[in-house]
Structures are given as C-alpha cells and as structure tokens.
C-alpha cells in the first residue's frame, strides 16, 4: 500500500500544516532528500501539546505527543509535495524531548513518531536512523520537537 493509502486505512487525521514562526523553511529539498525542520506537537485544532515529560506529562502522554509531531510532519510533507506518495523512505529523525531532569526514557517517547512512520511507510522504509535526546525548555514549552530527513521517490 502507498503512504496515502496507509494514512486513510488507519483513519488518521492530519493537523493543519504548521507555518514557520521564525526565519526558516519547513521543508527544503536537496538532491533527492527532503530536510524537514523541527516540528512540534500540533493538534487538529491548531493547539500545541505542552509541558515537560516526567513532570507535567507521563511517558504515555509524551509518546502521544511525539506521535502528534509525526502527524504534523506528515501534514507539512503533504502540503509541500501534494501527496505523501512522493516520499520514498525515512532516512533520519532527531527527537528532542522537553524533559524533567530525572527523566531518562527519551527513546520511548520518540517511538511515538517512529512507530507512526513505520505504519505509514512499512517497517523497511518507515524506520530510519534516529537520535532521541532530552532538552531543557523547548520553544513555547512544547513537549516534543522532531526534525527529519526523507528520501524522495524517483
């Protein structure tokens, strides 16, 4: 199945494609790769999931926030390319978790996005290289920020 077919099969609703809030582009394409700027957890109503994981949010809520970031990334990819089917595979994710000082399960939080992409592109093409790190405050106190690199279809 194609990424668009998988999105429909899963019944997922994408939030509005986030617009830049500073001086950057959401997606830049270079030599067959799409570099996606850091995205936050935008809900379908445009609001953001905020708070520190391990203090204000538990692991389950952090995981859900990372999944919501993945949906925001999908929304921007679709807005940029017209279809998720233009994206061949996930190359790399960098997941940043707004976390309490004693929270150490950053990879489990970022799994929310990684698992989503595996559902959209399948386990072979939807799972790429990845880093998951804890951060001090993120912009606007968002719970998670993720940037990504994708290979485009030829």
C-alpha positions in Angstrom: 0.0 0.0 0.0 1.1 3.6 -0.6 1.7 6.0 2.3 -1.6 7.9 1.4 -3.5 4.6 1.4 -2.0 3.6 4.7 -2.9 7.0 6.2 -6.5 6.5 5.0 -6.6 2.9 6.2 -5.5 4.0 9.7 -8.2 6.7 9.7 -5.6 9.3 10.8 -6.5 13.0 10.6 -3.6 15.4 9.9 -3.5 18.7 11.8 -3.1 21.9 9.7 0.4 22.1 8.2 2.4 24.3 10.6 3.6 27.6 9.3 7.1 28.9 10.1 7.2 31.0 13.3 10.7 32.4 12.6 13.1 32.6 9.6 13.2 29.1 8.1 11.5 26.8 5.6 9.5 23.8 6.8 10.9 21.6 4.0 14.0 22.0 1.9 14.7 19.6 -1.0 18.3 18.9 -2.0 19.5 16.1 -4.3 16.5 13.8 -3.7 16.3 14.4 0.0 13.7 16.3 1.9 15.0 18.0 5.0 12.2 18.8 7.4 12.6 21.5 10.0 11.8 20.8 13.7 8.1 20.4 14.2 6.1 20.4 17.5 3.0 18.5 18.6 0.2 20.4 16.8 -3.3 19.1 17.4 -6.0 19.1 14.7 -7.4 22.3 16.2 -4.0 24.0 15.9 -3.2 24.0 19.6 0.1 22.6 20.9 0.8 19.9 23.5 3.0 21.5 26.1 4.8 20.5 29.3 7.8 18.6 30.5 7.8 14.9 30.1 8.5 13.3 33.5 7.0 16.3 35.4 3.8 17.7 33.7 3.3 14.7 31.3 3.9 11.0 31.9 5.6 8.7 29.4 2.3 7.7 27.7 1.4 11.4 27.2 5.0 12.1 25.9 4.7 9.2 23.4 1.3 10.5 22.2 2.9 14.0 21.8 5.7 12.5 19.6 3.1 10.7 17.5 1.3 14.1 17.1 4.6 15.6 15.9 4.8 12.9 13.3 1.3 13.8 12.1 2.4 17.5 11.9 5.4 16.4 9.8 3.1 14.4 7.5 0.9 17.4 7.1 3.8 19.6 6.0 5.1 16.9 3.7 1.7 16.6 2.1 1.4 20.4 1.8 4.8 20.7 0.2 4.6 17.7 -2.2 0.8 17.4 -2.7 1.0 13.7 -1.6 2.8 11.6 0.8 3.4 9.2 -2.0 6.2 11.4 -3.2 8.2 10.4 -0.1 10.0 7.0 -0.5 11.5 6.4 2.9 12.5 7.8 6.3 16.3 8.4 6.5 16.8 10.0 9.9 14.9 11.5 12.8 16.2 13.8 15.6 13.8 13.8 18.5 14.1 16.3 21.3 12.1 15.8 24.5 11.3 18.6 26.9 12.0 16.6 29.9 12.4 16.8 33.6 16.0 16.4 34.8 15.4 12.9 36.2 13.5 11.6 33.1 15.6 9.1 31.1 13.2 7.4 28.7 13.6 9.8 25.7 13.8 6.9 23.2 10.5 5.6 24.4 8.9 9.0 23.9 10.2 9.4 20.3 8.9 5.9 19.5 5.6 7.6 19.1 6.8 9.2 15.9 8.9 6.3 14.8 6.0 3.8 15.2 3.7 6.1 13.2 6.2 6.4 10.3 6.6 2.6 10.3 2.8 2.3 10.0 2.8 4.8 7.1 5.8 3.5 5.1 6.1 0.0 6.5 8.9 -1.4 8.7 11.5 -1.5 5.9 11.1 2.1 4.6 9.5 3.7 7.6 12.2 3.1 10.2 15.4 5.1 9.7 18.4 6.2 11.8 17.4 8.1 14.9 18.6 10.2 17.8 16.4 10.9 20.9 17.6 13.4 23.5 16.4 15.3 26.5 16.4 19.1 26.4 15.8 22.0 28.7 12.8 24.0 27.7 11.7 23.8 24.1 10.1 26.8 22.3 6.7 27.6 23.7 7.2 24.8 26.3 6.2 22.2 23.6 6.6 18.6 24.9 8.5 17.3 21.9 10.2 18.6 18.8 11.3 16.4 15.9 13.2 17.1 12.7 13.6 14.6 9.9 15.2 13.7 6.6 13.3 11.7 4.0 14.4 10.2 0.6 12.1 11.2 -2.2 10.6 8.8 -4.8 12.4 8.9 -8.1 
